[in-house]
């Protein structure tokens, strides 16, 4: 148990349907990064950039690290898993869709092939579109893992219900995360620790889907005033965030009086409508779900996997401007404004 969880251990555990849950094993391979025919991504500012993106092993990106201002697009911390198998019944991507559906944040993953066989990691999120499950490992393990190494996830969490709060719906959440998170019952409400609040009106990619069991939806960071007001330029991988007026019961939607709480799964993006991705964990009416700001509400601290670096603001790649050095007396109009 982490120090974070130990400080909250005196709270009564939430009543859940433990006896109904099924523990199942699902398997994936470390996915190779995939690039399009055109290497450029056109940013929201109209500027084309060539950047690292999804898939593979991010050797220097883990839960707890900043996810804003990187020279990357949709960076996935740790390891990205995908199942490339095809079952005999012929359902296209059926095994991978099962991996994506079954895996829950907080599940444990065991390496079952390659030089790191026997090492254990932590499921930290899901990324829709590319259909990856993300797993965190210590740096020494990340350095020895190989593209194609196989991992088995011991998946439990599908069907999880809060018995005393039937109006609150759970998604993508392992029971162990629910216990360690530090959620506190307070009368008819649950106080849920989060690092940030996010207005639902700036949520982007992922809207229009009819389920959130297989991915995330993105926070758009293109408005400077919104970023400052909600401190969104200090987001980190693994941060728990509250999407205010967000409802994901039947797919992501805007609905006043409700709140969705999820975890930052992947990094920022330059592309219109995209940004740090949130894998939803629970949703409910604001009358029953009260987000409480806590800078330690991050998976790295909750599970005690590493010391949590302090949250610092970083300017996103889009909209950043650098002023070239000028010779003394140069006219202001000669300043070079570079992306």
C-alpha positions as CSV (number, residue, x, y, z in Angstrom):
1,X,0.0,0.0,0.0
2,X,1.3,3.5,-0.9
3,X,1.7,6.3,1.6
4,X,-1.1,8.0,-0.2
5,X,-3.5,5.1,0.3
6,X,-2.3,4.5,3.9
7,X,-3.3,8.1,4.9
8,X,-6.8,7.3,3.8
9,X,-7.1,3.8,5.2
10,X,-9.3,4.8,8.1
11,X,-12.2,5.5,5.7
12,X,-14.8,2.8,5.5
13,X,-14.3,0.8,2.3
14,X,-17.0,1.3,-0.3
15,X,-19.5,-1.6,-0.7
16,X,-19.1,-3.2,-4.1
17,X,-20.2,-6.4,-5.8
18,X,-17.0,-8.3,-5.2
19,X,-18.7,-11.7,-5.3
20,X,-20.1,-11.1,-8.8
21,X,-16.8,-10.0,-10.5
22,X,-15.0,-12.3,-12.9
23,X,-11.1,-12.4,-13.0
24,X,-10.0,-13.2,-16.6
25,X,-6.6,-13.3,-18.3
26,X,-6.1,-11.3,-21.6
27,X,-2.9,-11.0,-23.6
28,X,-1.2,-8.4,-25.8
29,X,2.1,-7.7,-27.5
30,X,4.1,-4.5,-27.3
31,X,2.9,-2.6,-30.3
32,X,5.3,-1.2,-32.9
33,X,4.8,2.6,-33.6
34,X,2.8,3.1,-36.8
35,X,3.3,6.1,-39.1
36,X,1.1,7.3,-42.0
37,X,2.2,7.8,-45.6
38,X,2.7,11.5,-44.9
39,X,4.9,12.0,-41.9
40,X,3.4,15.5,-41.2
41,X,0.7,16.3,-38.7
42,X,-1.1,19.6,-39.4
43,X,-1.5,21.5,-36.1
44,X,-4.4,23.5,-35.0
45,X,-2.3,26.5,-35.9
46,X,-1.8,25.4,-39.5
47,X,1.8,24.4,-39.0
48,X,3.0,20.9,-40.2
49,X,5.2,19.0,-37.7
50,X,6.9,15.6,-37.7
51,X,6.8,14.2,-34.2
52,X,6.9,10.9,-32.4
53,X,3.4,9.6,-31.6
54,X,1.7,6.4,-30.5
55,X,2.9,2.8,-29.9
56,X,6.1,1.1,-28.8
57,X,8.0,1.8,-25.6
58,X,8.3,5.3,-24.3
59,X,11.5,4.9,-22.3
60,X,11.4,8.4,-20.6
61,X,7.7,8.8,-20.2
62,X,5.9,7.4,-17.2
63,X,2.8,8.1,-15.0
64,X,3.6,11.2,-12.9
65,X,5.5,12.9,-15.7
66,X,4.2,16.0,-17.5
67,X,2.1,15.3,-20.6
68,X,2.0,18.9,-21.9
69,X,4.7,20.8,-23.9
70,X,6.5,17.7,-25.2
71,X,7.9,17.3,-28.7
72,X,5.4,14.6,-29.4
73,X,1.8,13.9,-30.3
74,X,-0.5,11.6,-28.3
75,X,2.6,10.1,-26.5
76,X,1.7,7.0,-24.6
77,X,3.7,6.6,-21.3
78,X,5.4,3.3,-20.6
79,X,4.3,0.4,-22.9
80,X,1.5,0.3,-25.5
81,X,-0.1,-3.2,-25.9
82,X,-2.0,-4.5,-28.9
83,X,-3.2,-8.0,-29.7
84,X,-2.6,-8.9,-33.4
85,X,-4.2,-12.3,-33.3
86,X,-7.3,-13.3,-35.3
87,X,-9.6,-16.0,-33.9
88,X,-11.0,-18.7,-36.2
89,X,-14.4,-17.2,-36.2
90,X,-12.9,-14.4,-38.2
91,X,-14.0,-11.3,-36.2
92,X,-11.6,-8.6,-37.3
93,X,-9.5,-7.4,-34.4
94,X,-11.7,-9.5,-32.0
95,X,-8.9,-10.4,-29.6
96,X,-7.6,-6.9,-29.4
97,X,-11.1,-5.5,-28.8
98,X,-11.4,-8.0,-26.0
99,X,-8.1,-6.9,-24.5
100,X,-9.2,-3.3,-24.7
101,X,-12.5,-4.0,-23.1
102,X,-11.5,-6.3,-20.3
103,X,-8.4,-4.4,-19.1
104,X,-9.1,-1.9,-16.3
105,X,-6.9,0.8,-14.8
106,X,-5.2,-0.7,-11.8
107,X,-5.0,-4.3,-13.1
108,X,-1.6,-6.0,-13.0
109,X,0.2,-7.2,-16.2
110,X,2.9,-9.9,-16.2
111,X,5.5,-10.2,-18.9
112,X,5.3,-13.7,-20.3
113,X,8.0,-13.6,-23.1
114,X,11.4,-12.1,-23.7
115,X,14.2,-11.1,-21.3
116,X,11.8,-9.5,-18.8
117,X,9.6,-12.6,-18.3
118,X,8.1,-12.6,-14.8
119,X,8.2,-8.8,-14.4
120,X,5.0,-7.1,-13.3
121,X,3.5,-3.8,-14.6
122,X,0.4,-1.6,-13.9
123,X,-2.4,-0.9,-16.4
124,X,-2.7,2.9,-16.5
125,X,-5.2,3.7,-19.3
126,X,-6.7,2.9,-22.7
127,X,-6.2,4.8,-25.9
128,X,-9.1,4.7,-28.4
129,X,-8.5,5.1,-32.2
130,X,-5.2,3.1,-32.1
131,X,-6.8,0.7,-29.6
132,X,-3.9,0.4,-27.2
133,X,-3.8,-0.6,-23.5
134,X,-1.1,1.2,-21.6
135,X,1.1,-0.3,-18.9
136,X,3.7,1.3,-16.6
137,X,7.0,-0.4,-15.6
138,X,10.1,0.8,-13.7
139,X,12.8,2.3,-16.0
140,X,15.1,-0.7,-15.6
141,X,12.4,-3.0,-17.0
142,X,11.4,-0.5,-19.8
143,X,15.0,-0.5,-21.0
144,X,15.1,-4.3,-21.4
145,X,11.6,-4.8,-22.9
146,X,11.4,-5.4,-26.7
147,X,8.8,-4.7,-29.4
148,X,6.6,-7.8,-29.6
149,X,7.1,-9.0,-26.0
150,X,3.9,-10.5,-24.7
151,X,2.1,-9.6,-21.5
152,X,-0.8,-11.2,-19.8
153,X,-3.2,-8.9,-17.9
154,X,-5.2,-10.2,-15.0
155,X,-8.3,-8.3,-15.8
156,X,-11.0,-7.6,-13.3
157,X,-13.4,-4.6,-13.0
158,X,-16.0,-5.2,-15.7
159,X,-19.4,-5.1,-14.0
160,X,-18.1,-3.2,-10.9
161,X,-21.0,-1.5,-9.0
162,X,-21.2,0.7,-6.0
163,X,-23.9,-0.9,-3.9
164,X,-24.8,2.2,-1.9
165,X,-24.6,4.6,-4.8
166,X,-26.6,3.1,-7.7
167,X,-26.7,6.4,-9.6
168,X,-22.9,6.4,-9.9
169,X,-21.6,4.2,-12.8
170,X,-18.1,2.7,-12.9
171,X,-16.0,2.1,-16.0
172,X,-12.5,0.8,-16.7
173,X,-11.7,0.7,-12.9
174,X,-10.1,-2.2,-11.1
175,X,-11.4,-2.8,-7.5
176,X,-7.9,-2.3,-6.1
177,X,-7.8,1.2,-7.6
178,X,-11.2,2.0,-6.0
179,X,-9.8,0.9,-2.6
180,X,-6.5,2.8,-2.9
181,X,-7.8,6.0,-4.5
182,X,-8.9,7.6,-1.2
183,X,-12.6,8.1,-2.1
184,X,-14.4,9.3,1.1
185,X,-18.2,8.8,1.7
186,X,-19.7,11.9,3.2
187,X,-23.4,11.5,3.7
188,X,-25.2,11.1,0.3
189,X,-22.0,12.1,-1.6
190,X,-18.6,10.6,-2.4
191,X,-15.6,12.9,-2.1
192,X,-13.3,11.9,-4.9
193,X,-9.7,13.2,-5.0
194,X,-8.6,14.8,-8.3
195,X,-5.8,17.1,-9.4
196,X,-7.8,19.2,-11.9
197,X,-11.2,20.2,-12.9
198,X,-12.0,20.3,-16.7
199,X,-15.0,22.0,-18.2
200,X,-16.8,19.5,-20.5
201,X,-17.1,22.2,-23.2
202,X,-13.5,21.8,-24.1
203,X,-13.6,18.0,-24.5
204,X,-12.9,16.9,-28.1
205,X,-11.8,13.7,-29.9
206,X,-13.9,10.7,-28.6
207,X,-17.2,12.5,-28.7
208,X,-19.8,10.7,-30.8
209,X,-18.8,7.2,-29.6
210,X,-21.5,5.1,-27.9
211,X,-19.2,3.6,-25.3
212,X,-16.1,4.5,-23.3
213,X,-15.0,1.0,-22.4
214,X,-12.5,1.0,-25.2
215,X,-10.6,4.2,-25.0
216,X,-10.7,7.8,-23.9
217,X,-11.7,11.3,-25.0
218,X,-9.4,14.3,-25.3
219,X,-9.0,17.7,-23.5
220,X,-8.4,20.5,-26.0
221,X,-5.8,22.9,-24.7
222,X,-5.9,25.5,-27.5
223,X,-7.6,28.3,-25.4
224,X,-5.0,30.1,-23.2
225,X,-7.5,31.6,-20.8
226,X,-9.1,28.2,-20.1
227,X,-5.7,26.6,-19.6
228,X,-4.8,29.3,-17.1
229,X,-8.1,29.2,-15.2
230,X,-8.1,25.4,-14.8
231,X,-4.2,25.0,-14.6
232,X,-4.4,22.5,-17.5
233,X,-0.9,23.2,-18.6
234,X,0.3,21.3,-15.5
235,X,-1.4,18.0,-16.4
236,X,0.6,14.8,-15.8
237,X,0.2,11.2,-17.0
238,X,-1.8,9.4,-14.4
239,X,-3.6,12.5,-13.0
240,X,-7.2,12.0,-11.8
241,X,-9.3,14.7,-13.4
242,X,-13.0,15.7,-13.0
243,X,-14.9,16.6,-16.3
244,X,-17.5,19.1,-15.1
245,X,-20.9,18.7,-16.8
246,X,-19.6,15.5,-18.5
247,X,-21.6,12.3,-18.7
248,X,-20.3,9.1,-20.2
249,X,-23.0,6.6,-19.3
250,X,-23.8,6.0,-23.0
251,X,-20.8,7.5,-24.6
252,X,-19.2,11.0,-23.9
253,X,-21.7,13.8,-23.8
254,X,-22.3,17.2,-22.3
255,X,-24.9,17.2,-19.6
256,X,-25.3,19.9,-16.9
257,X,-25.4,18.7,-13.3
258,X,-23.3,15.6,-13.9
259,X,-19.5,14.9,-13.5
260,X,-17.2,12.3,-15.0
261,X,-13.9,11.4,-13.3
262,X,-11.1,9.8,-15.2
263,X,-7.3,9.4,-15.6
264,X,-4.9,11.1,-18.0
265,X,-3.9,8.2,-20.3
266,X,-1.9,9.9,-23.1
267,X,-0.2,13.2,-23.9
268,X,-1.1,16.4,-25.6
269,X,-1.6,16.8,-29.4
270,X,-1.2,19.6,-31.9
271,X,-4.1,18.4,-34.0
272,X,-7.5,20.2,-33.9
273,X,-9.9,18.6,-31.5
274,X,-7.2,16.5,-29.7
275,X,-5.2,16.8,-26.5
276,X,-4.4,14.8,-23.3
277,X,-6.7,11.8,-23.3
278,X,-8.9,10.9,-20.3
279,X,-9.9,7.3,-19.7
280,X,-13.2,7.6,-17.7
281,X,-13.5,5.7,-14.4
282,X,-16.8,6.9,-12.9
283,X,-19.7,9.2,-13.7
284,X,-22.7,10.4,-11.7
285,X,-24.8,13.3,-10.6
286,X,-23.0,16.2,-8.9
287,X,-25.4,15.7,-6.0
288,X,-23.6,12.4,-5.3
289,X,-20.0,13.0,-6.7
290,X,-17.9,15.8,-5.2
291,X,-14.5,16.2,-6.7
292,X,-11.9,17.3,-4.1
293,X,-8.6,18.9,-5.3
294,X,-5.6,17.0,-4.2
295,X,-2.2,17.4,-6.0
296,X,-1.3,13.8,-5.1
297,X,-4.3,12.2,-6.8
298,X,-2.1,10.5,-9.4
299,X,-1.6,6.8,-10.2
300,X,2.1,7.1,-9.4
301,X,1.3,8.2,-5.8
302,X,-1.9,6.1,-5.4
303,X,0.0,2.8,-6.1
304,X,3.4,4.0,-4.7
305,X,5.2,3.1,-7.9
306,X,7.5,6.1,-7.9
307,X,8.0,9.5,-6.2
308,X,5.6,12.0,-7.8
309,X,7.4,15.0,-9.4
310,X,5.8,18.4,-8.6
311,X,3.2,19.7,-11.1
312,X,4.6,22.6,-13.1
313,X,3.0,24.5,-16.0
314,X,4.4,24.0,-19.5
315,X,3.3,25.8,-22.7
316,X,1.7,23.5,-25.3
317,X,3.5,23.0,-28.6
318,X,0.7,24.7,-30.5
319,X,0.7,28.5,-29.9
320,X,4.2,28.5,-28.6
321,X,6.3,31.4,-30.0
322,X,10.0,32.0,-29.7
323,X,11.5,35.4,-30.4
324,X,14.8,35.3,-32.2
325,X,17.7,37.3,-30.7
326,X,18.0,40.7,-32.2
327,X,21.0,43.0,-32.8
328,X,20.9,46.1,-30.7
329,X,18.7,48.8,-32.4
330,X,16.9,46.3,-34.6
331,X,13.3,47.3,-35.5
332,X,10.6,45.3,-33.8
333,X,9.0,44.4,-37.1
334,X,12.2,42.4,-38.0
335,X,11.7,40.0,-35.1
336,X,11.3,36.4,-36.4
337,X,8.3,34.7,-34.9
338,X,9.0,31.0,-35.2
339,X,6.7,28.1,-34.3
